[in-house]
Amino acid sequence: MKTIKIIKIKKQLQKLINSASFNLPPDILKAISDAYSVEKNETARKILNLIIKNAKTASAQRIPLCQDCGTAYVEISIGRNTCIENLNGIENEINSAVAQTYLKSYLRKSIVTDPLFDRKNTLTNTPVILSIEEAEFEGAEIKVSLKGGGSDNCSYLFMLNPSTTPEEITVLVRELVIKNASKSCPPLIIGIGIGSSASKVTELARKAAFRNLNIKNPDKRYSNLEKDILKEINLTGIGPAGLGGDTTALAVNIEYMPCHMATLPLAVFFLCHSARRASTKISFPSRS
């Protein structure tokens, strides 16, 4: 069994938060550039160009891509023959690393202590939403995703009739976009979770929203559904910033799992064009 020191996890996590905050992922930047090249609406083209300029300025000057520096999601995958030092105390260590990074990098703190009765800012942007899982590779992987409050407000869970068709889901998602797009800073990425359970499907939708745009759904049925929904969304003409155009969404991503025969859970997550995510793997040096 090989051990990864907690200090290494914390240092990598701090780098990832900074990277996600200041650098738009290459696949997102390319999707926006591609949209700009085919966009016919002149106002939309100007907005897309401003988004590209904003991304370049943020990276060059270490300025947050968005003033809302988001809720921090941290996912840690622990591989075979691998253990992490002080795993029992890892949640406190992760929160400490996040708090230090938000303070040192002048990132806005947005988390409140109590959701209903005592909405005081924690001043640390913690606690993070942490998940730990097993993996097949050797070593560990850390993923960070930062989700803004505006797009998070446009999140939906449905328990549909099992007889619901793909066409009906397409109409449902299209109507949600018409209702919410302008509140979520389009162009959007729409993450859709289908199946599993009410508690799990929202996690699927979040993972779908943050999925790299170069990773295609391996199931052609779901891949085709992604394309159909994206086409219908962009036909709405809502456009960048909600001011008209061909580019209301950059992508629709679907993740799915088996479910109970009496249910059809569906979750829809909106993600703004500032799709902030970063990841890294910690490997062990090979012995020659």
ZIQUITA-V574986 format. One line per field, one symbol per residue. phi: phi as a letter, one per 30 degrees, with the letter a starting at -180 (. if undefined). psi: psi as a letter, one per 20 degrees, with the letter a starting at -180 (. if undefined). A space follows every 50 residues. Layout:
# ZIQUITA-V574986
phi: ???
psi: ???
This chain:
# ZIQUITA-V574986
phi: .cccddddeddddddddddddcbdeedddddddddddcdcdddddddddd dddedddeddchceebdddidccbccccddhbbcehddcddddddddded ddddchcdcbccdbdbcbdcddibibddccbbbdbddcjbbcbbbccddd dddcbbbbcddedecedddedddedddedbeddchddcbccbcbjibedc dddddddddcdeddccddcddddddeddddddddddidieiicjkdcdbd abcbbbbdbddcbbdbbbccbddddcaaaaccccddcc
psi: pqppqhhgggghggggggghhiopqhhghghgggghhiphphggggghhh ggggggggghjlpphqhojrpopppppprqkpqpplhhjhghgghggggg ghghjlpppipqhpighmmppijikrqroppprqrhrpbqpppppopqhg hhimpqpqnrpiiprhhhhggggghhghhigiijmqqrpoppppadrhhh hhhggghghjppiioqpiohghghhgggggghgiihjgrpjjjqrinhqh qpppqqrqrqijrnppqpppprhmnoqqqqqorqpqp.
